[in-house]
Structures are given as C-alpha cells and as structure tokens.
Amino acid sequence: MKKQSRSWKIVSMIELLAYVGLTILIFLRKTDGAGVYQSPTLKVITWGILTAFFFVLLVIQLLWAWLAQR
C-alpha cells in the first residue's frame, strides 16, 4: 500500500504541474497554434476548457481512490 500511495502522489504532482504550466502558457501567449490573436476573452474560455478537463481527471482519480479503499 505504501508504494501505491507514493505513486499516487507522484501522479497527482505531475497533473498539478501540467495544469499550472498549461495555465501559464495560455495566459502568456499572444497567438494560438493557428496564428489567431488570443484576446482576454478567448484566454478565459480556453482556460475554462482546460479546467473542466482537469476537473474530470480529478473526479476520476477520487472515484478510483474511493473504490480502492472499499
């Protein structure tokens, strides 16, 4: 169980770093991959989509932890 807990923490830290890194990227870039100017509104929409994706990952991870404890 100890090894599983350590793996869980490592995966959680990787997810957190990915979220923070992508959030910084979204708010610092001036154009997206297609060359479209990123207005503040588009940045917030993109960040909202990213947040929703990571929220789904969080729910799955918590559900998995809950089922593993049963």
C-alpha positions in Angstrom: 0.0 0.0 0.0 2.9 2.3 0.7 4.2 2.0 -2.9 0.8 2.7 -4.2 0.4 5.8 -2.1 3.8 7.1 -3.3 2.8 6.5 -6.9 -0.5 8.3 -6.3 1.3 11.4 -5.0 3.7 11.4 -8.0 0.9 11.2 -10.5 -1.0 14.0 -8.6 2.1 16.2 -8.7 2.5 15.6 -12.4 -1.1 16.5 -13.0 -0.8 19.7 -10.9 2.4 20.8 -12.7 0.8 20.1 -16.1 -2.2 22.2 -15.1 -0.1 25.1 -13.8 2.2 25.0 -16.8 -0.6 25.0 -19.3 -2.4 27.8 -17.4 0.7 29.9 -17.6 1.1 29.1 -21.3 -2.5 30.1 -22.0 -2.2 33.5 -20.4 1.2 34.4 -21.7 0.8 33.5 -25.4 -0.3 36.2 -27.8 -1.4 33.8 -30.6 -2.5 30.2 -30.7 -1.1 27.5 -33.0 -3.3 28.6 -35.9 -1.9 32.2 -35.6 -5.2 33.6 -34.2 -4.8 36.5 -31.8 -5.8 35.5 -28.3 -8.0 38.1 -26.7 -8.5 38.1 -22.9 -12.0 36.5 -23.6 -10.5 33.7 -25.6 -7.9 33.1 -23.0 -10.5 32.7 -20.3 -12.6 30.4 -22.5 -9.5 28.2 -23.2 -8.6 28.2 -19.5 -12.2 27.2 -18.6 -12.0 24.2 -21.0 -8.6 23.2 -19.6 -10.0 23.5 -16.0 -13.0 21.4 -17.0 -10.7 18.7 -18.4 -8.6 18.6 -15.2 -11.8 18.6 -13.1 -12.9 15.4 -14.9 -9.5 13.9 -14.2 -9.8 14.8 -10.5 -13.2 13.2 -10.3 -11.9 10.0 -11.9 -8.9 10.0 -9.6 -11.1 10.5 -6.4 -13.5 7.8 -7.6 -10.7 5.4 -8.2 -9.3 6.2 -4.7 -12.7 5.6 -3.1 -13.1 2.3 -4.9 -9.6 1.2 -4.0 -10.4 1.7 -0.3 -13.5 -0.4 -0.4 
